[in-house]
Amino acid sequence: MGRILNECDLEAAVRAERAGGRTIAFANGCFDVLHVGHVRYLADAAAQADKLVVAINDDESERALKGPGRPILSGADRAEMVAALESVDYVVLFSEPDVHRLLRLLKPDVHCKGTDYTPETVPERETVLAYGGRIAIVGDPKDHSTRDLLARIKSSGASLDLRSGHPERTRRAGSSSD
């Protein structure tokens, strides 16, 4: 199970891993409502180096990126779920709109992005190349998204009471019970 660390402790952990001769991969995202696309992306990212660091947008930065109603799950919950994945070694929450600063701080050997990018379109490309890192495009085709998953849940008539975490079934006008 991965460890959820603050930036200072993560920097020290990465320094210790490097001192032990291990390489570092870095992945980032919101990971709101964890799905198979996330799992595959992180497993492939982990295969790029000895240790995987995952940076997760905190609640404020995800809301700024994704809009009202997001995140569905708190940053602490998202971090705990991602850290529980076998492929993940370290998790950190970050508040900026992008990971340039974290990349400059940690200087991972490889910065991993999903298949919705090419090495030339990765927004952090210049930052990574400036410190001598490399970029890897990992994961399966972008056939999965939290946005699509939420739309499917909504269209099915199912809802989730986010305060209690219990699923509820809502009935549409004129529909029969399940």
C-alpha positions in Angstrom: 0.0 0.0 0.0 1.3 3.4 -0.9 2.0 6.2 1.6 0.1 9.5 1.6 2.7 12.2 2.3 2.9 15.9 2.5 5.3 17.6 0.0 8.1 17.9 2.5 8.0 14.3 3.5 7.6 13.2 -0.1 10.7 15.1 -1.1 12.6 13.3 1.6 11.2 9.9 0.6 12.1 10.5 -3.1 15.7 11.6 -2.1 16.0 8.4 0.0 14.7 6.2 -2.9 17.3 7.8 -5.2 20.0 7.3 -2.7 19.0 3.6 -2.8 19.5 3.6 -6.6 15.8 3.5 -7.4 14.1 5.4 -10.3 11.0 7.5 -9.9 7.9 7.7 -12.1 5.3 10.5 -11.6 1.7 10.5 -12.6 -1.0 13.0 -11.7 -4.8 13.6 -12.0 -8.0 14.2 -10.1 -8.9 10.5 -9.7 -12.5 11.4 -8.8 -14.6 8.2 -8.8 -11.8 5.7 -9.4 -12.4 3.6 -12.5 -10.6 0.9 -14.6 -9.0 3.6 -16.8 -7.3 5.1 -13.7 -6.1 1.6 -12.5 -4.6 0.8 -15.9 -3.0 4.2 -16.3 -1.3 3.9 -12.9 -0.2 0.3 -13.4 1.4 1.3 -16.7 3.0 4.3 -15.0 4.5 2.1 -12.3 6.1 -0.1 -14.9 8.2 2.9 -16.1 10.4 3.1 -12.9 11.1 1.5 -9.6 8.7 3.7 -7.6 5.6 5.6 -8.5 4.6 9.0 -7.1 1.0 10.1 -7.8 0.0 13.7 -7.4 -3.7 14.3 -6.9 -5.5 17.6 -7.3 -6.9 18.8 -4.0 -10.6 19.7 -3.8 -10.1 23.4 -4.8 -8.0 22.7 -7.8 -10.3 19.9 -9.0 -13.3 22.2 -8.7 -11.5 24.9 -10.7 -10.6 22.3 -13.4 -13.9 20.3 -13.5 -16.5 22.8 -12.4 -19.4 22.9 -10.0 -20.4 19.6 -8.4 -16.8 18.3 -8.4 -15.1 16.7 -6.8 -17.5 13.9 -5.9 -15.2 12.5 -3.3 -12.9 14.5 -1.0 -9.2 14.7 -1.7 -8.5 12.7 1.4 -10.7 9.9 0.2 -9.3 10.0 -3.4 -5.8 9.9 -2.0 -6.6 6.9 0.2 -8.1 4.9 -2.7 -5.2 5.6 -5.0 -2.7 4.8 -2.3 -4.4 1.4 -1.8 -3.5 0.4 -5.4 -0.6 -2.1 -5.5 1.1 -0.1 -8.2 1.3 3.1 -6.2 4.2 3.9 -3.8 3.5 7.5 -2.8 0.6 9.9 -3.0 0.5 13.7 -2.5 -2.3 16.2 -2.8 -1.5 19.5 -4.6 -3.4 22.7 -4.9 -2.0 24.3 -8.1 -3.8 24.1 -11.4 -0.8 22.1 -12.8 2.2 20.0 -11.6 5.1 22.1 -13.0 6.3 23.1 -9.5 6.1 19.5 -8.2 8.0 18.3 -11.2 10.8 20.8 -10.6 10.9 19.9 -6.9 11.0 16.1 -7.3 12.6 15.8 -10.8 11.2 12.3 -11.4 13.0 10.2 -14.0 9.8 9.8 -16.0 6.6 11.9 -16.2 3.7 9.7 -17.2 0.6 11.0 -19.0 -2.4 9.2 -20.4 -3.1 8.3 -24.0 -5.1 11.4 -24.6 -1.7 13.1 -25.0 1.3 12.6 -27.3 4.9 13.3 -26.1 4.7 16.5 -28.0 1.4 17.7 -26.4 2.1 17.0 -22.7 1.6 20.4 -21.0 4.6 19.8 -18.7 6.9 18.7 -21.6 9.3 21.7 -21.4 9.6 21.4 -17.6 10.4 17.7 -17.7 12.9 18.1 -20.6 14.6 21.1 -18.8 15.7 18.9 -15.9 16.6 15.9 -18.0 13.5 13.7 -17.4 11.6 11.8 -20.0 7.9 11.5 -20.9 6.0 8.3 -21.2 2.5 7.9 -22.6 0.8 5.1 -20.6 -2.5 3.4 -20.0 -5.2 2.2 -22.4 -7.1 4.2 -24.9 -9.1 7.0 -23.3 -12.4 5.0 -23.4 -13.1 5.7 -19.7 -13.8 9.0 -17.9 -15.4 10.0 -14.6 -17.6 12.4 -16.6 -19.0 9.6 -18.7 -19.4 7.3 -15.7 -21.4 10.0 -13.8 -23.6 10.6 -16.9 -24.3 6.9 -17.1 -25.2 6.8 -13.4 -27.5 9.7 -13.8 -29.2 8.4 -16.9 -29.8 5.0 -15.2 -31.9 6.7 -12.6 -29.5 5.7 -9.9 -28.2 8.3 -7.5 -25.9 8.3 -4.6 -26.5 10.0 -1.3 -23.0 11.5 -1.0 -23.5 12.3 2.7 -24.1 8.7 3.7 -22.4 6.9 0.8 -25.4 4.7 0.3 -26.9 4.1 -3.1 -30.5 5.1 -3.7 -32.7 4.2 -6.5 -34.8 7.0 -7.8 -37.9 6.4 -9.8 -38.6 8.3 -13.0 -42.1 9.3 -13.7 -43.9 6.5 -15.4 -41.2 3.9 -14.7 -41.9 0.6 -13.0 -39.9 -0.5 -10.0 -36.8 -2.6 -10.6 
